[in-house]
């Protein structure tokens, strides 16, 4: 899918990276260089990173190349997608419970769940880290996820619309 770095909000990338370091006490990527270099490094990372900002029905606002490839979508489609559509209809309540746990704890590093691509391909994420993206004062702005492993699953008979 995407082969070059799309135009991203580097201020969001800074908050996403700073928040990961804050909650997990470790950097997500090498933070050397300026934020543009870090943004490119994050986009090209060999693991999935995605995020959404807070709202009643959050829209994805970031996905790195690995996320775009896994969800079989373009940057433009991904960043116009409600975050809830990354899960199958029958699993959206479970996803919402996990996000509420992240909201109250700040992060989880043991999330396991099934996701679905834009084309309806299902995959299991055996372990993901999900964290609150916060501003410098600790106010929650959104949430992000990172994971490096996934396993393709058999399709359902009716996969709905997918991502």
MIGU-132639 format. One record per atom (N, C-alpha, C, CB): x, y, z; atom name. Coordinates in steps of 0.001 Angstrom, whole numbers, padded with zeros to 6 digits. Atoms other than C-alpha are relative to their C-alpha. Glycine has a CB too. Layout:
<nodes>
       c1       c2       c3  atomo
        X        Y        Z     CA
...
</nodes>
This chain:
<nodes>
       c1       c2       c3  atomo
   000841  -001186   000000      N
   000000   000000   000000     CA
   000889   001254   000000      C
  -000958  -000004   001229     CB
  -000765  -001227  -000065      N
   001673   003218   001167     CA
   001491  -000303   000008      C
  -000388   000809   001234     CB
  -001445   000232   000065      N
   005364   003393   000296     CA
   000794   001211   000448      C
   000406  -000379  -001406     CB
  -000702  -001183  -000465      N
   006221   006944   001307     CA
  -000735   000583   001198      C
   000129   001046  -001129     CB
   000573  -000579  -001202      N
   005599   008933   004456     CA
  -001064   001014  -000392      C
   001091   000658   000875     CB
   001062  -000964   000312      N
   002238   010735   004235     CA
   000183   001265   000839      C
  -001403  -000622   000254     CB
  -000077  -001208  -000830      N
   001787   014259   005551     CA
  -000686  -000285   001340      C
  -000667   001233  -000722     CB
   000556   000292  -001318      N
   001296   013797   009283     CA
   000128   001215   000902      C
   000702  -001214   000634     CB
  -000056  -001037  -001021      N
   000686   016061   012247     CA
   001161  -000343   000930      C
  -001362   000114   000790     CB
  -001183   000347  -000793      N
   004163   016027   013784     CA
  -000207   000305   001481      C
   001224   000755  -000519     CB
   000300  -000260  -001411      N
   002788   017548   016999     CA
  -000690  -001217   000613      C
  -000890   001267   000152     CB
   000650   001214  -000493      N
   000560   014459   017343     CA
   001028  -001118   000195      C
  -001107  -000454  -000977     CB
  -001035   001030  -000109      N
   003533   012172   016679     CA
   000827   000241   001259      C
   000913  -000010  -001262     CB
  -000769  -000340  -001210      N
   005469   013991   019409     CA
  -000771  -000430   001243      C
   000303   001527   000056     CB
   000818   000376  -001159      N
   002579   013500   021870     CA
  -000117  -001520   000124      C
  -001402   000628  -000109     CB
   000120   001456   000008      N
   002147   009846   020853     CA
   001279  -000634   000565      C
  -000276  -000518  -001439     CB
  -001281   000543  -000457      N
   005859   009120   021394     CA
   000289   000368   001452      C
   001130   000500  -000891     CB
  -000217  -000430  -001384      N
   006117   011170   024590     CA
  -000898  -000779   000954      C
  -000259   001510   000145     CB
   000950   000714  -000856      N
   003020   009449   025995     CA
   000407  -001452   000184      C
  -001407   000074  -000587     CB
  -000474   001380  -000131      N
   004379   005981   025250     CA
   001135  -000056   001014      C
   000467  -000560  -001372     CB
  -001131  -000035  -000941      N
   007590   006858   027092     CA
  -000483   000266   001423      C
   001022   001078  -000421     CB
   000535  -000331  -001324      N
   005595   008325   029987     CA
  -000657  -001219   000652      C
  -001016   001151  -000107     CB
   000765   001105  -000580      N
   003247   005365   030517     CA
   000831  -001276   000152      C
  -001217  -000287  -000857     CB
  -000701   001281   000013      N
   005624   002515   029681     CA
   001458   000103   000428      C
  -000071  -000597  -001368     CB
  -001367  -000219  -000460      N
   008908   004043   030807     CA
   001034  -000548  -000982      C
   000195  -000638   001361     CB
  -000940   000397   001059      N
   010538   003174   027482     CA
  -000428   000671  -001290      C
   000052  -001558  -000172     CB
   000279  -000627   001295      N
   010799   004681   024033     CA
  -000582  -001029  -000971      C
   001288   000631  -000589     CB
   000583   000857   001030      N
   008735   003243   021195     CA
   000972  -000188  -001155      C
  -001322   000590  -000509     CB
  -000996   000006   001073      N
   011420   004134   018633     CA
   001219   000787   000456      C
  -000584   000599  -001317     CB
  -001174  -000844  -000218      N
   014863   005721   018534     CA
  -000441   001451  -000161      C
   001168  -000358  -001000     CB
   000465  -001394   000012      N
   014180   009391   019377     CA
   001082   000978  -000447      C
  -000495   000391   001378     CB
  -001041  -000918   000463      N
   017375   010791   017867     CA
  -000518   000810  -001188      C
   001288  -000777  -000388     CB
   000390  -000864   001110      N
   017090   013617   015355     CA
  -001209   000838   000350      C
  -000286  -000823  -001238     CB
   001155  -000868  -000231      N
   014281   016123   014963     CA
  -001297  -000795  -000135      C
   000006   001187  -000987     CB
   001291   000690  -000002      N
   010580   015283   015110     CA
  -000368  -000499  -001400      C
  -001098   000932   000531     CB
   000265   000493   001360      N
   010390   014964   011305     CA
   000708  -001338  -000236      C
   000458   001039  -001054     CB
  -000731   001268   000128      N
   013079   012248   011418     CA
  -000661  -001085   000839      C
   001472   000174   000425     CB
   000688   000961  -000853      N
   011265   010559   014301     CA
  -001319  -000442  -000644      C
  -000257   000608   001393     CB
   001266   000305   000670      N
   007986   010750   012388     CA
   000215  -000993  -001139      C
  -000651   001287  -000535     CB
  -000318   000923   001091      N
   009570   009048   009383     CA
   000383  -001376   000559      C
   001150   000568  -000874     CB
  -000413   001255  -000622      N
   011162   006411   011636     CA
  -001216  -000775   000512      C
   000985   000270   001152     CB
   001212   000647  -000494      N
   007779   005700   013230     CA
  -000817  -000557  -001165      C
  -000846   000990   000825     CB
   000786   000459   001152      N
   006041   005457   009853     CA
   000604  -001259  -000615      C
  -000094   001107  -001060     CB
  -000678   001126   000632      N
   008635   002989   008579     CA
   000332  -001142   000963      C
   001260   000481  -000647     CB
  -000310   001027  -001008      N
   008863   000935   011801     CA
  -000538  -001369  -000427      C
  -000592   000397   001373     CB
   000405   001347   000395      N
   008611  -002863   011385     CA
  -001101  -000590   000888      C
   001197  -000910   000020     CB
   001126   000427  -000833      N
   005621  -003036   013766     CA
  -001148   000974  -000233      C
   000395  -000059   001525     CB
   001206  -000803   000209      N
   002075  -001651   013733     CA
  -000105   001077   001070      C
  -001261  -000891   000010     CB
   000358  -001094  -000900      N
   001286   001734   015265     CA
  -001203   000690  -000614      C
   001200   001006   000220     CB
   001200  -000703   000450      N
  -002150   003333   015012     CA
  -000547   000806   001171      C
  -001076  -000999  -000549     CB
   000572  -000814  -001072      N
  -004073   005965   016942     CA
  -001290   000663  -000447      C
   000998   001059   000459     CB
   001166  -000854   000231      N
  -007253   007958   017275     CA
  -000019   001080   001074      C
  -001332  -000831   000012     CB
   000194  -001066  -000969      N
  -008117   011207   018988     CA
  -001310  -000258   000728      C
  -000001   001404  -000687     CB
   001238   000165  -000755      N
  -010842   011421   021638     CA
  -001164   000669  -000704      C
   000153   000565   001406     CB
   001283  -000529   000445      N
  -014398   011927   020449     CA
  -001034  -001071   000297      C
   000016   000391  -001534     CB
   001059   000977  -000271      N
  -017758   010188   020802     CA
   000184  -001257  -000847      C
  -001381   000618  -000268     CB
  -000253   001126   000903      N
  -016940   007964   017802     CA
   001329   000293  -000686      C
  -001180  -000200  -001058     CB
  -001302  -000444   000488      N
  -013177   008393   017298     CA
   000337  -000507  -001402      C
   001063  -000442   000953     CB
  -000498   000306   001343      N
  -011723   008468   013794     CA
   001501  -000250   000113      C
  -000313   001168  -001019     CB
  -001442   000244   000018      N
  -008301   006953   013214     CA
   000705   001227  -000568      C
   000345  -001273  -000834     CB
  -000739  -001164   000493      N
  -005794   009772   012802     CA
   001454  -000328  -000343      C
  -000040   001109   001032     CB
  -001363   000389   000355      N
  -002574   007809   012374     CA
   000075  -001510  -000170      C
   001008   000476   001072     CB
  -000367   001393   000202      N
  -001394   004504   010996     CA
   001313  -000008  -000750      C
  -001108  -000792  -000773     CB
  -001266   000066   000726      N
   002152   003689   010030     CA
  -000125  -000965  -001179      C
   001150  -000438   000941     CB
   000055   000824   001210      N
   003036   001768   006874     CA
  -000419  -001433   000312      C
   001354   000002  -000700     CB
   000361   001367  -000372      N
   002774  -001583   008654     CA
  -001502  -000109   000294      C
   000817  -000453   001227     CB
   001444  -000008  -000276      N
  -000751  -000672   009868     CA
  -000795   000102  -001293      C
  -000369   001164   000937     CB
   000709  -000152   001279      N
  -001842   000465   006407     CA
   000028  -001298  -000791      C
   000619   001135  -000832     CB
  -000111   001272   000718      N
  -000555  -002762   004888     CA
  -000876  -001072   000644      C
   001463  -000468  -000039     CB
   000771   001020  -000700      N
  -002163  -004954   007555     CA
  -001505   000203  -000193      C
   000343   000011   001489     CB
   001425  -000285   000179      N
  -005544  -003222   007256     CA
  -000377   000169  -001464      C
  -000379   001247   000768     CB
   000247  -000021   001445      N
  -005201  -003221   003456     CA
  -000729   001269  -000434      C
  -000809  -001226  -000412     CB
   000644  -001276   000256      N
  -005944   000443   003075     CA
   001035   001070  -000313      C
  -000853   000418   001195     CB
  -000857  -001159   000255      N
  -004527   003801   002062     CA
  -000036   000926   001210      C
  -000447   000756  -001287     CB
  -000023  -001010  -001058      N
  -003605   006652   004369     CA
  -001321   000759   000038      C
   001174   000978  -000207     CB
   001233  -000796   000076      N
  -006634   008622   003174     CA
  -001202  -000782   000517      C
  -000255   000450  -001443     CB
   001113   000825  -000485      N
  -009045   005734   003823     CA
   000139  -000268   001497      C
  -000062  -001334  -000774     CB
  -000240   000334  -001401      N
  -007459   004794   007146     CA
  -000356   001168   000898      C
   001457  -000406   000216     CB
   000204  -001166  -000848      N
  -007566   008326   008543     CA
  -001392   000609  -000154      C
   001042   001039  -000309     CB
   001408  -000402   000088      N
  -011243   008648   007614     CA
  -000898  -001093   000595      C
  -000398   000286  -001478     CB
   000726   001168  -000496      N
  -012259   005409   009370     CA
  -000277   000110   001491      C
   000783  -001273  -000289     CB
   000272   000086  -001435      N
  -014052   005210   012710     CA
   000819  -001148   000609      C
  -001528  -000210   000264     CB
  -000866   000974  -000658      N
  -011725   003347   015070     CA
  -000732  -001301   000317      C
   000569   000591   001275     CB
   000771   001194  -000364      N
  -014502   000925   016096     CA
  -000056  -001007  -001138      C
  -001414   000389   000408     CB
   000094   000907   001140      N
  -014490  -000530   012564     CA
   001240  -000873  -000178      C
  -000238   000791  -001253     CB
  -001151   000908   000052      N
  -011096  -002129   013182     CA
  -000331  -001340   000636      C
   001209   000625   000699     CB
   000463   001255  -000610      N
  -013016  -004788   015117     CA
  -001286  -000437  -000689      C
  -000226   000167   001541     CB
   001236   000544   000562      N
  -015749  -007082   013825     CA
  -001189   000457   000841      C
   000057  -001551  -000068     CB
   001180  -000439  -000763      N
  -019292  -006099   014821     CA
  -000198  -000757   001311      C
  -001236  -000154  -000847     CB
   000214   000786  -001212      N
  -019540  -008941   017358     CA
   001054   000190   001075      C
  -000066  -001429  -000351     CB
  -001098  -000169  -000958      N
  -016283  -007931   019060     CA
   000203   001454   000423      C
   001284  -000533  -000597     CB
  -000186  -001428  -000304      N
  -016769  -004171   019346     CA
  -000233   000338   001465      C
  -000927   000829  -000850     CB
   000209  -000253  -001429      N
  -018106  -004302   022916     CA
   001236  -000375   000801      C
  -001219  -000780   000516     CB
  -001226   000424  -000681      N
  -015018  -006219   024046     CA
   001097   001041  -000224      C
   000461  -001400  -000508     CB
  -000982  -001044   000313      N
  -012835  -003609   022294     CA
  -000273   001237   000846      C
  -000033   000358  -001509     CB
   000363  -001176  -000784      N
  -014709  -000816   024047     CA
   000359  -000186   001477      C
  -001497   000294  -000146     CB
  -000383   000269  -001395      N
  -014179  -002459   027456     CA
   001510   000157   000189      C
  -000442  -001424   000420     CB
  -001451  -000143  -000088      N
  -010446  -002643   026753     CA
   000380   001480  -000023      C
   000697  -000758  -001159     CB
  -000332  -001426   000075      N
  -010361   001047   025786     CA
  -000368   000723   001302      C
  -000727   000656  -001191     CB
   000356  -000590  -001292      N
  -012156   001942   029025     CA
   001048  -000354   001065      C
  -001401  -000484   000446     CB
  -001062   000406  -000924      N
  -009517  -000036   030937     CA
   001240   000861  -000225      C
   000342  -001503  -000180     CB
  -001135  -000872   000320      N
  -006819   001967   029120     CA
  -000262   001401   000534      C
   000254   000043  -001531     CB
   000342  -001337  -000481      N
  -008637   005204   029942     CA
   000251   000118   001496      C
  -001462   000327  -000315     CB
  -000143  -000097  -001449      N
  -008628   004417   033646     CA
   001420  -000297   000493      C
  -000966  -000944   000662     CB
  -001352   000401  -000442      N
  -005145   002824   033913     CA
   001121   000799  -000644      C
   000216  -001457  -000291     CB
  -001044  -000695   000748      N
  -003227   004860   031339     CA
   000541  -000836  -001133      C
   001125   000394   000914     CB
  -000477   000898   001056      N
  -002116   001817   029356     CA
  -000324  -001441   000385      C
   001534   000176  -000236     CB
  -000007   001455  -000208      N
  -002427  -001947   028975     CA
   001065  -000550  -000930      C
  -001427  -000661  -000280     CB
  -001035   000595   000847      N
   000355  -004126   027657     CA
  -000263  -001488  -000244      C
   001380   000190   000639     CB
   000356   001404   000135      N
  -001520  -007395   027489     CA
  -001271  -000200  -000834      C
  -000182  -000616   001371     CB
   001238   000127   000781      N
  -004336  -006763   025022     CA
   000138  -001102  -001051      C
  -000355   001346  -000680     CB
   000098   001058   000997      N
  -005340  -009731   022865     CA
  -001366   000141  -000648      C
   000202  -001435   000635     CB
   001286  -000132   000654      N
  -008030  -009439   020226     CA
   000058  -000282  -001488      C
  -000541   001363   000226     CB
   000140   000242   001429      N
  -009284  -010111   016727     CA
  -000349   001328  -000669      C
  -001090  -001091  -000294     CB
   000257  -001197   000797      N
  -009249  -007337   014151     CA
  -000360  -000419  -001409      C
   001226   000949  -000006     CB
   000447   000290   001359      N
  -010547  -007081   010612     CA
   000474   001110  -000929      C
  -001547  -000147  -000060     CB
  -000512  -000976   000969      N
  -009056  -005383   007548     CA
  -001151   000590  -000805      C
   001037  -000654  -000946     CB
   000994  -000635   000861      N
  -010870  -003194   005066     CA
  -000655  -001013  -000936      C
   000645   001121  -000813     CB
   000541   000986   000943      N
  -011315  -006198   002769     CA
  -000678  -001170   000711      C
   001111  -000523  -000901     CB
   000663   001059  -000741      N
  -012707  -008401   005567     CA
   000917  -001097   000486      C
  -001047  -000593  -000831     CB
  -000946   001000  -000508      N
  -009540  -010362   006328     CA
   000149   000183   001503      C
   001386   000117  -000711     CB
  -000075  -000009  -001456      N
  -009458  -011273   010013     CA
   001389  -000415   000448      C
  -001063  -000931   000611     CB
  -001285   000381  -000565      N
  -006337  -011501   012147     CA
  -000036   000149   001512      C
   001133   000848  -000600     CB
  -000112  -000026  -001447      N
  -005543  -012214   015762     CA
   001247   000773   000388      C
   000035  -001430   000582     CB
  -001131  -000704  -000602      N
  -003329  -009810   017673     CA
   000180  -000626   001386      C
  -000243   001587   000079     CB
  -000151   000719  -001269      N
  -001949  -011970   020519     CA
   000456   000878   001162      C
   000975  -001119  -000176     CB
  -000446  -000898  -001073      N
  -000387  -009087   022456     CA
   000268   001384  -000584      C
   001280  -000559   000706     CB
  -000177  -001385   000441      N
  -000670  -005349   021949     CA
   000113   000898   001223      C
  -001178   000457  -000912     CB
  -000058  -001057  -001013      N
   000181  -002297   023994     CA
  -000895   001131  -000472      C
   001477   000501   000241     CB
   000911  -001105   000299      N
  -002514   000374   024093     CA
   000196   001028   001101      C
  -001512  -000479  -000094     CB
  -000249  -001033  -000996      N
  -001923   003695   025815     CA
  -000759   001279  -000336      C
   001495   000287   000104     CB
   000611  -001309   000156      N
  -003511   007077   026380     CA
   001050   000971  -000536      C
  -000594   000505   001346     CB
  -000841  -001084   000490      N
  -001994   009887   024355     CA
  -000428   001241   000777      C
  -000136   000204  -001577     CB
   000301  -001139  -000871      N
  -001771   012889   026688     CA
   000824   001215  -000398      C
   000265  -000360   001470     CB
  -000764  -001221   000226      N
  -000674   016490   026469     CA
   000988   000192   001144      C
  -000939   001230  -000130     CB
  -001052  -000219  -001004      N
   002106   017994   028603     CA
  -000550   000136   001414      C
   000794   001239  -000348     CB
   000631  -000115  -001313      N
  -000381   018550   031449     CA
  -000696  -001285   000434      C
  -000995   001133  -000008     CB
   000612   001275  -000349      N
  -001581   014930   031425     CA
  -001440  -000170  -000435      C
   000073  -000184   001443     CB
   001377   000108   000497      N
  -004916   015612   029719     CA
  -000045  -000968  -001168      C
  -000551   001386  -000426     CB
   000094   001014   001049      N
  -006010   012699   027539     CA
  -000505   000625  -001291      C
  -000925  -001153   000436     CB
   000341  -000502   001328      N
  -006114   013528   023831     CA
  -000521  -001108  -000907      C
   001210   000662  -000638     CB
   000376   001126   000837      N
  -006629   010063   022388     CA
   000663  -001260   000512      C
   000379   000253  -001464     CB
  -000617   001267  -000368      N
  -005282   006527   022405     CA
   000773  -000546  -001191      C
  -001063  -001017   000478     CB
  -000839   000579   001045      N
  -002664   004587   020474     CA
   000245  -001468   000316      C
   001345   000769  -000130     CB
  -000295   001416  -000137      N
  -001741   000964   019897     CA
   001278  -000326  -000758      C
  -001174  -000861  -000510     CB
  -001174   000520   000702      N
   001461  -000844   018956     CA
   000043  -001511   000213      C
   001326   000685   000508     CB
  -000199   001446  -000100      N
   002013  -004521   018195     CA
   000843  -000467  -001165      C
  -001351  -000752   000029     CB
  -000902   000495   001039      N
   004444  -006595   016215     CA
  -000375  -001375  -000527      C
   001395  -000043   000525     CB
   000386   001333   000439      N
   002732  -009969   015880     CA
  -001495  -000066  -000276      C
   000391  -001043   001047     CB
   001397   000272   000314      N
  -000521  -011079   014281     CA
  -000055  -001298  -000789      C
  -000652   001179  -000800     CB
   000204   001278   000672      N
  -001921  -014306   012908     CA
  -001256   000074  -000845      C
  -000096  -001157   001019     CB
   001213   000015   000836      N
  -004308  -014552   009928     CA
  -000987  -001044   000523      C
   000358  -000294  -001486     CB
   001067   000903  -000416      N
  -007654  -016170   010775     CA
  -000908  -000311  -001179      C
  -000812   000609   001157     CB
   000968   000363   001035      N
  -010273  -017904   008686     CA
  -001079   001074  -000069      C
  -000628  -001400   000283     CB
   001059  -001011   000135      N
  -012925  -015560   007283     CA
  -001308  -000477   000609      C
  -000215   000353  -001471     CB
   001361   000294  -000418      N
  -016401  -015386   008733     CA
  -000878  -000082  -001214      C
  -000526   001055   000978     CB
   000925   000046   001140      N
  -019339  -016119   006506     CA
  -000471   001386  -000382      C
  -001202  -000883   000318     CB
   000438  -001365   000253      N
  -020586  -012559   006894     CA
   000918   000924   000794      C
  -001513   000209   000393     CB
  -000976  -000840  -000686      N
  -017747  -010151   007705     CA
  -000464   001436   000142      C
   001309  -000034  -000731     CB
   000456  -001379  -000090      N
  -019847  -007005   007458     CA
   000805   000870  -000950      C
   000115   000522   001442     CB
  -000704  -000935   000883      N
  -018195  -003968   005978     CA
   001496   000022   000236      C
  -000548   001385   000176     CB
  -001436  -000063  -000294      N
  -014823  -004375   007666     CA
   000450   001415   000233      C
   000807  -000612  -001128     CB
  -000584  -001325  -000232      N
  -012509  -001450   008147     CA
  -000272   000886  -001176      C
   001506  -000089   000255     CB
</nodes>
